Amino acid sequence: MKKALNSVGFGAAFLLCATVVMKSTHLPGAGIVMSLAGLAISIYLPLFILYKDRSTAKIVGAVSASLINLGITFKFQHWPGAGVMLVLGLSSFALICIPMLLKEKQEEGGTERKTLMNTAGATGLTLFSLGLLFKIMHWPGASVMLGLSVIFLFFGYFLLYLLDKSIDSEAKAAYLRKAFFSVIIGSIVATFILIDLSRPWNRNPQPQAMIEQNR
């Protein structure tokens, strides 16, 4: 399992980097490499998520992650079925996986502050996932959900975590470094995906000279 995880991870990372280089330098074959990278990542994510823990919530999360990645790949390539995979992946992650993870966290026990903190974090992630889905699918209400997700995550979860004195200061600092780094990288990736997917696409674009002649 570990060998397969590392091999698939190496291939996915290589293909993804190759896609960036080929896209930025306008080399031929970038679309094929991007498709292979998307397929490799969709295989790697479930292996990575289920490597140590195979609970029901993690299985749902692994399937959701794979569907989301495949949906984004299909969306970039303008293949049919992208919308279905994105809806299934993001909605199952937001409405099934996150509540299940929250339930597992609540069953571990803890103070009312931690319960409130975890609930705020789960609510923020749910709103962000649904907001991202609505934004990609061009459905109304996406901006409201994305805005509320920021409030719940930063002024709910992270603020309560920062103020929790029961957590060791070194452990808190290490967790926050990883969390903020993940948020920054995730936000950058999500921004580029949304910008690229929002561009108009024409299968047979006409040269500018032809457009001028037809006017």
ABEGO torsion letter per residue (X at the ends): XAAAAAAAAAAAAAAAAAAAAAAAAGBBGAAAAAAAAAAAAAAAAAAAAAAABABAAAAAAAAAAAAAAAAAAAAAAGBBGAAAAAAAAAAAAAAAAAAAAAAAAAAAEEBAAAAAAAAAAAAAAAAAAAAAAAAAAGBBGAAAAAAAAAAAAAABAAAAAAABAABBAAAAAAAAAAAAAAAAAAAAAAAAAAAAAABBBBABBBBAAAAAAAX
